[in-house]
Amino acid sequence: MRVEKDQVVARLDDSTQQAQLSLARAQAESSRAALQEIEAELRNARLERDRLRDLAKRKLTSQASVDAADATFDQLAARLETGRENVKVAVRNVELARDSLSNMTIKAPFAGMVVSKNAQPGEMISPISAGGGFTRTGICTIIDTDSLEIEVDVNEAYIQRVKAGQSVSATLDAYSEWRIPAEVIAIIPTADRQKATVKVRIGFLERDERVLRDMGVKVAFLGADTQAYTPQEIGGVMIAGEALRSDASGDFVWLVRNDIVEKHAVQVGGQRDRPQVLIVNGLNVGDTIVRSSEAPLVEGRSIKTN
């Protein structure tokens, strides 16, 4: 099933959270009512203090009465500040209870495809493993098909040939004839000591529904001179590694046409020291080339093929 960002995928039992939210709201209302009561007492204490101060100026009451009124006023003023802070705490508790309630509705964090349903109605859910078989740690598994990438282990002896942004030709085991253009995203800066390999991340340049998670894939790292090749050019032709020759002018093969041998320049994709080498430009399917010869070859001379 495909889901969009913030789409509801599950609802958990929220009866406890509903009760906690109701309790927090009641406590908040109680704190506000208590604050209003303190404010009323403080207004009355202010009037009483002012009245006694006026009487004291006219020598109609004792100084002790004035001091007691001042103390009562200061006490209520302190209680008022405490009441205001209690209201803030109660409001925060309401927000926490509301957030806890919202967590009972599970939404998709991003748009993607649900590939597995990990919990059934009636089962318990926990964000951490409870160590038992009756508690699930997830509702479902969602993958973002647009972010699928390839991870390969490259022998550390060849890692210097791999660069970020380098073109790659990827072939899925399920579709051996389909070559997918890709490029190196990053080289993970750590090596596996036991396998003597370095992990490389590769991103697809084309998206297709046939590319699925955990599929087997083979990759060929193309040379720096193949960066601008189109997907059709990247397809190329596979030849025997021993048929590839090199000289000062570059890579070439001996091409046979009408029993006449010709020196033909080619462009190589990937590594050269393999039994099979990818020729990305210079050869067509069906061309005849020399794999090995008993004597040195000279361009333009006729040869006999076995």
C-alpha positions in Angstrom: 0.0 0.0 0.0 1.3 3.4 -0.9 1.0 6.2 1.8 1.5 9.9 1.7 3.3 12.0 4.3 1.3 12.4 7.6 -1.3 9.8 6.5 -2.7 7.9 9.4 -1.5 4.3 9.3 -2.7 3.1 12.8 -4.5 4.2 15.9 -3.5 2.9 19.4 -5.7 2.5 22.4 -5.8 6.0 23.9 -8.2 5.5 26.8 -5.5 6.1 29.4 -4.2 9.2 27.5 -7.7 10.6 27.3 -8.1 10.2 31.0 -4.7 11.9 31.7 -5.7 14.8 29.4 -9.0 15.2 31.3 -7.2 15.2 34.6 -4.6 17.7 33.4 -7.3 20.0 32.2 -9.1 19.8 35.5 -6.0 20.6 37.4 -5.4 23.6 35.2 -8.9 24.9 35.9 -8.4 24.3 39.6 -5.1 26.2 39.5 -6.8 29.1 37.7 -9.7 29.2 40.3 -7.2 29.1 43.2 -5.3 32.0 41.5 -8.5 34.1 41.3 -9.3 33.4 45.0 -5.8 34.6 46.0 -6.2 37.7 43.8 -9.5 38.5 45.6 -7.9 38.0 49.0 -5.0 40.2 48.0 -7.4 43.1 47.0 -9.1 42.8 50.3 -5.7 42.8 52.1 -4.6 45.9 50.2 -7.7 47.8 51.3 -7.3 46.7 54.9 -3.6 47.7 54.9 -4.4 51.1 53.4 -7.2 51.7 55.9 -5.1 50.8 58.9 -2.2 53.0 57.7 -4.7 55.9 57.4 -5.9 55.2 61.0 -2.4 55.0 62.3 -1.6 58.4 60.9 -4.5 59.8 62.9 -3.4 57.8 66.0 -6.6 55.8 66.0 -4.9 52.3 65.8 -1.8 50.6 67.0 1.4 50.1 64.9 1.1 46.4 65.6 -2.2 46.3 63.6 -0.5 48.0 60.7 2.4 45.6 60.8 0.1 42.6 60.8 -1.8 44.0 57.8 1.5 44.5 55.9 2.5 41.0 56.7 -0.8 39.6 55.5 -0.5 41.6 52.3 3.1 40.4 51.6 2.1 36.8 52.3 -0.8 37.0 49.8 1.4 38.7 47.2 3.9 35.8 47.5 1.0 33.3 47.2 -0.2 35.1 44.1 3.2 34.6 42.4 3.2 30.9 43.4 -0.4 30.6 42.1 0.7 32.1 38.7 3.6 29.6 38.5 1.2 26.7 39.4 -1.1 27.8 36.5 1.9 27.7 34.1 2.8 24.2 35.3 -0.8 23.1 34.9 -0.9 24.4 31.3 2.4 22.6 30.5 0.9 19.4 31.9 -2.1 19.8 29.6 0.3 20.2 26.6 2.2 17.1 27.6 -1.0 15.1 28.0 -2.2 16.4 24.6 1.1 15.4 23.0 0.9 12.0 24.6 -2.6 11.6 23.2 -1.5 12.6 19.7 1.3 9.9 19.9 -1.5 7.3 19.9 -2.2 8.2 16.3 0.6 6.8 14.1 1.2 8.8 10.9 3.6 8.1 8.0 6.7 10.3 8.5 7.2 10.5 4.7 5.6 9.4 1.5 6.4 5.8 0.6 5.4 2.2 0.3 4.3 -0.1 3.2 6.2 -3.3 2.6 5.4 -5.1 5.9 2.7 -5.1 8.6 4.5 -5.8 11.9 1.5 -5.6 14.4 -2.0 -6.9 14.5 -5.1 -5.5 16.3 -4.9 -6.4 20.0 -1.1 -6.6 20.2 1.0 -4.4 22.5 3.3 -1.8 21.0 6.5 -0.4 22.6 9.2 2.0 21.2 11.8 -0.3 22.8 12.2 -4.0 22.9 10.4 -5.5 25.9 12.3 -8.8 25.7 9.1 -10.9 25.1 7.3 -12.2 22.1 4.0 -10.4 22.8 5.3 -6.8 22.4 5.9 -5.3 19.0 8.4 -2.5 18.4 6.8 -1.2 15.2 3.5 -0.9 13.4 4.7 -1.3 9.9 7.7 -0.8 7.6 7.6 2.0 5.1 10.3 2.5 2.5 11.0 5.6 0.3 11.4 4.1 -3.1 12.9 7.3 -4.4 15.8 7.0 -2.0 16.8 3.5 -2.8 20.6 3.1 -3.4 23.2 0.5 -3.9 25.8 -0.5 -1.3 28.8 -2.4 -2.5 32.1 -3.6 -0.9 35.1 -2.6 -3.1 38.5 -4.3 -2.6 40.7 -1.8 -0.9 43.4 -2.5 -3.6 41.1 -0.8 -6.2 39.4 1.9 -4.0 41.7 4.5 -5.4 40.0 4.1 -8.8 36.6 5.1 -7.3 35.6 8.7 -6.9 32.5 10.5 -5.7 30.3 11.4 -8.7 31.9 8.6 -10.9 29.6 7.0 -13.4 28.5 3.4 -12.7 26.6 0.8 -14.8 24.4 -1.3 -12.5 22.8 -4.6 -13.5 20.1 -6.3 -11.4 20.3 -10.1 -11.1 16.6 -10.2 -11.9 17.1 -8.3 -15.2 20.5 -9.2 -16.5 20.0 -7.4 -19.8 19.0 -4.1 -18.3 21.8 -1.7 -17.5 20.9 1.1 -15.1 22.9 4.3 -15.2 24.1 5.3 -11.7 26.8 7.3 -10.0 28.9 7.1 -6.8 27.3 9.0 -4.0 30.1 8.6 -1.4 32.9 6.4 -0.2 32.4 5.4 3.4 35.7 6.5 5.2 36.3 3.2 6.9 37.6 -0.3 5.9 36.6 -3.8 6.9 39.8 -5.3 8.2 38.6 -8.9 7.8 37.3 -8.6 4.3 39.8 -5.9 3.2 37.0 -3.9 1.6 35.6 -0.4 1.6 31.9 0.3 1.4 30.7 2.5 -1.4 27.3 4.1 -1.8 25.8 4.3 -5.3 22.7 6.2 -6.4 20.4 5.5 -9.3 20.1 8.1 -12.0 16.8 6.6 -13.2 13.9 5.5 -11.1 11.9 2.4 -12.0 9.3 0.3 -10.1 11.3 -2.8 -11.0 14.1 -1.8 -8.6 13.1 -3.3 -5.2 14.8 -3.3 -1.8 17.4 -6.0 -1.1 17.7 -7.0 -4.7 21.0 -8.5 -5.9 22.9 -6.2 -8.2 26.3 -6.1 -10.0 28.0 -2.8 -10.7 30.8 -1.7 -13.1 32.7 1.5 -12.3 33.2 3.5 -15.5 36.3 5.5 -16.2 36.5 9.3 -15.8 36.3 9.6 -19.6 32.8 8.1 -19.6 31.1 10.7 -17.5 29.1 12.1 -20.4 28.0 8.8 -21.9 24.3 8.3 -22.4 22.7 5.1 -21.1 22.7 3.6 -24.6 26.5 4.2 -24.9 27.1 2.8 -21.4 25.6 -0.5 -22.6 28.7 -1.3 -24.6 30.2 -4.6 -25.6 31.9 -7.2 -23.4 35.1 -8.7 -24.8 37.8 -11.0 -23.5 40.3 -9.1 -21.4 43.3 -10.5 -23.4 41.9 -9.0 -26.6 42.4 -5.4 -25.3 45.7 -3.8 -26.2 47.3 -0.5 -25.3 50.0 1.7 -26.7 51.0 5.4 -26.5 47.9 6.4 -28.4 45.5 4.6 -26.0 43.5 1.4 -25.9 42.7 -0.5 -29.1 41.8 -3.9 -30.4 42.7 -5.7 -33.6 39.5 -5.7 -35.7 39.1 -8.3 -38.5 37.2 -7.4 -41.7 37.3 -9.6 -44.8 40.3 -11.4 -43.3 42.2 -8.1 -43.1 43.3 -7.0 -39.6 42.8 -3.3 -38.6 44.0 -1.5 -35.5 40.8 0.0 -34.0 40.7 2.5 -31.1 38.2 1.8 -28.3 37.1 3.3 -25.0 37.0 1.1 -21.9 34.5 1.3 -19.1 35.4 -0.2 -15.7 38.5 -2.2 -14.8 40.9 -3.5 -17.4 42.5 -6.4 -15.4 39.5 -8.7 -15.6 38.6 -11.8 -17.8 35.8 -9.7 -19.3 36.2 -6.0 -20.2 33.4 -3.6 -21.0 34.0 -1.6 -24.2 31.7 1.4 -24.1 32.6 2.9 -27.5 34.4 1.7 -30.6 32.8 -1.8 -31.1 29.5 -3.1 -32.2 27.8 -6.4 -31.4 28.9 -8.9 -34.1 32.4 -7.4 -34.8 35.2 -9.9 -35.0 38.4 -9.1 -33.0 41.6 -10.9 -32.4 41.9 -12.5 -29.0 45.4 -13.9 -29.5 47.9 -14.5 -32.3 50.9 -16.7 -32.9 52.9 -13.8 -34.5 52.9 -10.0 -34.2 50.1 -8.4 -36.1 50.6 -5.7 -38.7 47.7 -3.5 -39.8 46.4 -4.1 -43.3 47.7 -7.7 -43.6 45.5 -10.7 -44.1 45.2 -13.3 -41.4 43.8 -16.7 -40.9 41.4 -17.3 -38.1 40.8 -20.5 -36.2 
